Amino acid sequence: MKTLTLTTAALALVLGAGAAHAGCGIEGGSVRILANDFDAIGTVLDGAKACAGDGVTVEVNMTTEHKSIQVPALTVNPAQYTVAVIANNSIVPLLNDDLIRPMDDLVEKYGQQLQPSQLVKVGGKVMGIAFMVNGQNLYIRGDILEEAGLEQPTTIEGILEAAKVIREKGIMEYPLAAADQAGWYLGNEFVNTYLGLGGEFFEPGSAEPAIDGETGLKTLEIMKALTEYMGPEYMTYTSNELKAMYLAGEVAIMNQWASMVNGHIDPNGPAPEIGEATILAPAPTVGGGDIPAAALWWDGFTIAKNISDEDAEASFIAMMNGIRPEVATENPAGAAWLMAGFNPPPTAEAILANAANGAQAYPMSPYMGLMHTALGAELPDFMQGKESAEQALADVEAAYRAAAREAGFLN
């Protein structure tokens, strides 16, 4: 089984002294970047795009469908993209199919600015470069809490109680929101709560699933209870929909990605008064435990294997320009950056508190992707009241086992 190692220093953001970046200085080549679509990554890719010119092209595809695109796009030869921006989970399929190249030589030649904590090593080789820690934390309308006479909730149970009061006082009918769209988002919501309850996805040392038990049932119970205070279309919500609803004044409390903070609190944005009233707090605990109910992630980039050395070098240099220390210092509220010299602002304190409070990293086993897919595909019927929690978990395990057998993880 392949394992990924990102040093504890990265998760704790223990950063050292800065170093000079290599600059663009690209002699030639094509840079083609596939990435997720959110604010912090856009900031990084703006720096990469600045390297275009003098015979160098830089093309970017930012899409929420990046995970379904990356494997086929990097399997063709030459690969459709030279760079895949990845996270804990999305690097695993690329590793399993041998679609990305080690970057030790590029790090040695052009990576003087990098912290040791940024080097994602697999089997002793640098396979990814991390540039920020990410995860979900609470976004709370402090003005709504004040109007309702409420203290700031710190647990999911407290959030449910607050939502009830907000509704009963006629302030908001649907004060909560979560990214519950069927598929990846819904699976992620299960992962967050399940980890917060201390759940294990697999039997120790095995690919056998372990979610069909008391912790899994409790997770579904909590997820369903939260939807009682969400709009009727909650099964269509993605993180981008949450942002739009929050800025429209339709949501009082939600768990949202830390990397999207700028778009929610921008004083020059569409709703500066909402940004001013926003409280950023660590992810809630659940079930009387002390683990934040939000997986901890890192975001970074990889270089495709099926490309020319010239394109690989150009792509690495362009990405180094995108993650140079100045990007962090000039955009301190953009993310919990891993770049050298970053002094975390108040906007990063909530996600850093997640790490400090023991938030669990998103599982990086080769078969976690299959489990996540099964969760996203099999839980909608339960969430819509069409089947029991017991049946939903049984369906998840059956779907996972079928996929795991096909992939060779189970006999």
C-alpha positions in Angstrom: 0.0 0.0 0.0 1.3 3.4 -0.9 1.4 6.0 1.9 1.8 9.7 1.8 3.8 11.7 4.2 3.3 15.4 4.9 5.3 16.5 7.9 3.5 17.5 11.1 5.2 20.9 10.7 3.1 21.4 7.6 -0.2 20.7 9.4 0.8 22.9 12.3 2.2 25.6 10.0 5.5 25.7 11.7 7.3 27.9 9.2 10.9 28.9 8.9 12.8 31.7 7.3 12.1 32.8 3.8 14.2 32.3 0.6 14.5 34.0 -2.7 12.3 32.5 -5.4 13.6 31.4 -8.8 11.4 33.8 -10.8 9.9 32.9 -14.2 12.9 32.9 -16.5 11.5 30.0 -18.5 13.3 29.4 -21.8 10.4 27.7 -23.5 7.6 25.1 -23.1 3.9 24.7 -22.6 2.2 24.9 -19.1 -1.2 23.4 -18.9 -2.8 23.4 -15.4 -5.9 21.5 -14.2 -7.2 22.7 -10.8 -10.2 22.9 -8.5 -12.1 26.1 -8.7 -11.9 28.2 -5.5 -10.4 31.6 -4.5 -7.0 30.6 -3.0 -6.1 28.3 -5.9 -7.0 31.1 -8.3 -4.5 33.4 -6.5 -1.8 30.8 -7.0 -2.6 30.3 -10.6 -2.6 34.0 -11.3 1.1 33.9 -10.4 1.7 30.9 -12.7 -0.1 32.7 -15.6 2.2 35.7 -15.2 5.0 33.5 -16.6 3.4 33.4 -20.1 5.2 35.1 -22.9 8.5 34.9 -24.8 7.4 31.6 -26.3 5.9 30.2 -23.2 2.2 29.4 -23.0 0.2 29.0 -19.8 -3.3 27.6 -19.9 -5.5 27.0 -16.9 -8.7 24.9 -16.4 -10.2 25.6 -13.0 -13.2 23.3 -12.5 -15.0 21.5 -9.7 -15.0 18.4 -11.9 -11.1 18.2 -11.8 -11.1 14.9 -9.9 -13.1 13.1 -12.6 -10.9 14.7 -15.4 -7.4 14.2 -14.0 -6.8 10.5 -14.6 -7.9 10.3 -18.2 -6.3 13.6 -19.0 -3.0 12.6 -17.6 -3.2 9.0 -19.0 -2.9 10.1 -22.7 0.5 10.7 -24.1 1.4 13.5 -24.2 -0.8 14.3 -21.2 -3.5 16.9 -21.7 -2.2 18.8 -18.6 1.3 19.3 -17.4 0.2 20.2 -13.8 -2.5 18.7 -11.6 -3.4 20.7 -8.5 -4.3 18.1 -5.9 -5.2 17.5 -2.3 -4.9 14.5 0.1 -7.3 12.4 -1.8 -6.9 13.4 -5.4 -3.2 12.6 -5.5 -3.8 8.9 -4.8 -5.3 7.9 -8.1 -2.5 9.6 -9.9 0.1 7.7 -7.8 -1.8 4.4 -8.3 -1.7 4.8 -12.1 1.9 6.1 -12.2 0.8 9.4 -13.9 3.0 11.9 -12.1 6.7 12.2 -12.0 9.1 12.6 -9.0 10.2 16.3 -8.7 13.5 15.9 -6.6 15.6 17.2 -9.5 13.3 20.2 -10.1 13.2 20.9 -6.4 17.0 20.9 -6.2 17.3 23.2 -9.2 14.4 25.6 -8.7 12.9 24.9 -5.3 15.2 26.9 -3.0 12.1 28.8 -1.7 10.4 25.6 -0.5 10.0 24.6 3.2 10.7 21.0 4.1 7.1 20.9 5.3 5.9 21.5 1.7 7.5 18.4 0.3 5.0 15.6 -0.1 7.1 12.4 -0.2 6.1 9.0 -1.4 8.7 6.2 -1.0 11.3 8.9 -0.3 10.6 10.8 -3.5 9.0 14.2 -3.8 5.7 13.6 -5.6 3.9 16.8 -4.6 4.5 20.3 -3.5 2.0 21.5 -0.8 1.2 25.2 -0.6 -1.6 25.5 1.9 -3.5 23.7 4.6 -7.2 23.6 4.1 -10.4 22.3 5.7 -13.8 23.5 6.7 -14.5 25.7 9.7 -17.5 27.5 11.0 -18.8 30.7 9.3 -21.3 32.3 11.7 -23.4 35.5 11.4 -22.6 37.2 14.7 -25.3 39.7 14.2 -27.9 36.9 13.8 -26.7 35.3 17.1 -27.0 38.6 18.8 -30.5 39.2 17.5 -31.5 35.8 18.7 -29.8 36.3 22.1 -27.5 33.3 21.5 -24.0 32.4 22.5 -21.6 31.2 19.8 -22.1 27.4 19.3 -19.1 25.2 19.4 -20.7 21.8 18.9 -23.1 20.4 16.3 -25.6 19.8 19.0 -25.3 23.5 19.9 -25.7 24.5 16.3 -29.0 22.5 16.1 -30.2 24.3 19.3 -29.2 27.7 17.9 -31.0 27.0 14.6 -34.2 26.1 16.5 -34.1 29.4 18.4 -33.4 31.4 15.2 -36.4 29.8 13.5 -38.7 30.1 16.5 -37.9 33.8 16.8 -38.8 34.3 13.1 -35.3 35.5 12.1 -34.6 32.8 9.5 -36.7 29.8 8.5 -33.6 28.0 7.2 -30.6 29.2 9.1 -28.2 26.3 8.3 -26.6 25.1 5.1 -24.1 22.4 4.2 -22.6 21.1 0.9 -24.9 18.1 0.6 -25.1 17.7 -3.1 -25.3 14.1 -4.1 -21.9 12.7 -5.0 -18.5 13.9 -3.7 -19.9 16.7 -1.5 -22.4 14.5 0.4 -19.7 11.9 0.9 -17.4 14.6 2.3 -20.1 15.7 4.8 -20.3 12.1 6.1 -16.5 11.9 6.3 -16.3 15.1 8.4 -18.9 14.0 11.0 -17.7 10.4 11.1 -14.1 11.5 11.8 -15.4 13.9 14.5 -17.1 10.9 16.2 -13.8 9.1 16.1 -14.9 6.6 13.4 -12.6 4.3 11.4 -13.5 3.6 7.8 -11.7 0.3 7.5 -10.8 -2.7 9.6 -7.2 -2.2 10.9 -4.6 -3.3 8.3 -7.3 -4.2 5.9 -9.4 -2.8 3.0 -12.5 -4.3 4.7 -15.1 -1.5 5.3 -16.0 -0.7 8.9 -18.7 2.0 8.7 -21.8 -0.2 9.2 -22.1 0.2 12.9 -23.1 2.6 15.7 -20.8 5.4 14.7 -22.0 5.3 11.1 -25.6 5.3 12.2 -25.0 8.3 14.6 -23.3 10.1 11.7 -26.4 9.8 9.5 -28.7 10.7 12.3 -26.8 14.0 12.8 -26.6 14.8 9.1 -30.3 14.3 8.7 -31.1 16.4 11.8 -29.2 19.3 10.3 -31.2 19.2 7.1 -34.3 20.1 9.1 -33.0 23.7 9.2 -31.8 23.8 5.6 -33.7 25.0 2.5 -35.7 22.4 0.6 -33.1 22.1 -2.1 -30.2 21.2 0.3 -29.3 18.1 -1.9 -28.2 20.5 -4.6 -25.8 22.6 -2.5 -22.1 22.7 -3.3 -19.5 25.0 -1.6 -20.1 27.6 -4.3 -23.8 27.6 -3.6 -23.2 28.0 0.1 -21.1 31.0 -0.6 -23.8 32.6 -2.8 -26.5 31.9 -0.2 -24.4 33.2 2.6 -23.6 36.5 0.8 -27.3 36.8 0.0 -28.1 36.8 3.7 -29.9 33.4 3.6 -27.6 31.4 6.0 -26.6 32.1 9.6 -24.3 29.1 10.4 -22.4 26.8 8.1 -19.2 24.7 7.9 -17.3 26.1 4.8 -13.9 25.8 3.3 -11.2 28.0 4.9 -9.7 28.6 1.5 -12.9 30.5 0.4 -12.7 33.0 3.3 -11.8 36.0 1.1 -14.9 35.7 -1.0 -17.1 35.7 2.1 -15.7 38.6 4.0 -14.3 40.9 1.3 -15.0 44.5 2.4 -15.2 45.4 -1.3 -17.4 42.5 -2.2 -21.1 42.2 -2.8 -22.0 42.0 0.9 -19.5 43.9 3.1 -21.9 44.1 6.0 -22.2 40.3 6.1 -18.4 40.0 6.0 -18.1 42.5 8.9 -20.6 40.4 10.9 -19.0 37.1 10.2 -17.4 35.1 13.0 -14.8 32.5 11.9 -14.6 29.7 14.4 -13.1 26.2 14.5 -15.2 23.3 13.2 -17.7 22.1 15.8 -17.2 19.0 17.9 -19.9 16.3 18.0 -21.2 13.7 20.3 -19.4 14.9 23.4 -16.0 14.4 21.8 -13.2 16.9 21.3 -12.2 16.2 17.7 -13.3 18.9 15.2 -15.8 17.5 12.8 -13.9 18.5 9.7 -11.2 16.6 7.9 -7.8 18.4 7.6 -6.5 18.8 4.0 -3.5 20.1 2.2 -3.5 21.5 -1.3 -0.6 21.3 -3.6 0.6 20.5 -7.1 2.1 17.6 -9.1 3.8 17.4 -12.5 2.5 15.0 -15.1 4.7 12.0 -16.2 3.6 11.8 -19.8 5.1 15.2 -20.9 8.4 16.5 -22.2 11.2 17.4 -19.8 10.9 21.0 -21.2 7.2 21.2 -20.4 7.9 19.7 -16.9 10.6 22.3 -16.1 8.5 25.2 -17.4 5.5 24.0 -15.4 7.5 23.6 -12.2 9.0 27.1 -12.6 5.6 28.6 -13.3 4.1 27.0 -10.2 7.1 28.2 -8.1 6.1 31.7 -9.2 2.6 31.0 -8.2 3.6 29.9 -4.7 6.5 32.3 -4.1 6.5 33.7 -0.5 5.2 37.1 -1.7 2.0 35.5 -2.7 1.4 34.6 0.9 2.5 37.9 2.3 0.5 39.9 -0.2 -2.7 37.7 0.3 -2.5 36.9 4.0 -6.3 36.3 4.2 -6.4 34.1 1.2 -5.5 30.8 2.9 -3.5 29.1 5.6 -0.4 29.2 3.4 2.6 27.0 3.9 5.0 29.4 2.1 8.1 30.7 4.0 7.6 33.9 6.0 3.8 33.6 6.2 2.4 35.3 9.3 -1.1 33.9 9.8 -3.8 36.6 10.0 -7.0 36.3 12.1 -8.8 34.8 9.0 -6.5 31.7 9.2 -6.9 31.2 13.0 -10.0 29.0 12.7 -8.4 26.4 10.4 -5.2 26.5 12.4 -7.3 25.8 15.5 -8.7 22.8 13.7 -5.2 21.4 13.3 -4.2 22.4 16.9 -7.4 20.8 18.3 -6.7 17.4 16.7 -8.7 17.5 13.5 -8.0 14.2 11.6 -6.4 14.3 8.2 -8.6 13.1 5.3 -7.7 9.4 5.0 -5.1 8.8 2.2 -5.4 5.0 1.7 -5.6 3.8 -1.9 -9.2 2.6 -1.4 -10.6 5.7 0.4 -11.6 7.1 -2.9 -13.8 4.1 -3.5 -15.4 4.5 -0.1 -16.0 8.2 -0.7 -17.6 7.5 -4.1 -19.8 4.8 -2.5 -20.9 7.2 0.2 -21.8 9.9 -2.3 -23.8 7.5 -4.5 -25.6 5.5 -1.8 -26.6 8.1 0.8 -29.0 10.3 -1.1 -31.9 7.9 -0.7 -31.5 8.1 3.1 -31.1 11.9 3.1 -34.3 12.2 1.1 -36.2 9.8 3.4 -36.5 7.0 1.0 -34.7 4.3 3.0 -33.4 3.7 6.6 -29.9 4.5 7.8 -29.2 0.8 8.3 -30.1 0.1 4.7 -28.1 3.1 3.4 -24.9 1.9 5.2 -25.4 -1.6 4.0 -25.7 -0.2 0.4 -22.5 1.8 0.9 -20.6 -1.2 2.0 -21.9 -3.4 -0.8 -21.1 -0.7 -3.4 -17.6 -0.2 -1.9 -16.9 -4.0 -1.8 -17.8 -4.4 -5.4 -15.5 -1.6 -6.4 -12.7 -2.7 -4.1 -12.9 -6.3 -5.6 -12.7 -4.9 -9.1 -9.7 -2.8 -8.1 -8.0 -5.8 -6.5 -8.1 -4.5 -2.9 -10.5 -7.2 -1.7 -10.8 -10.9 -2.8 
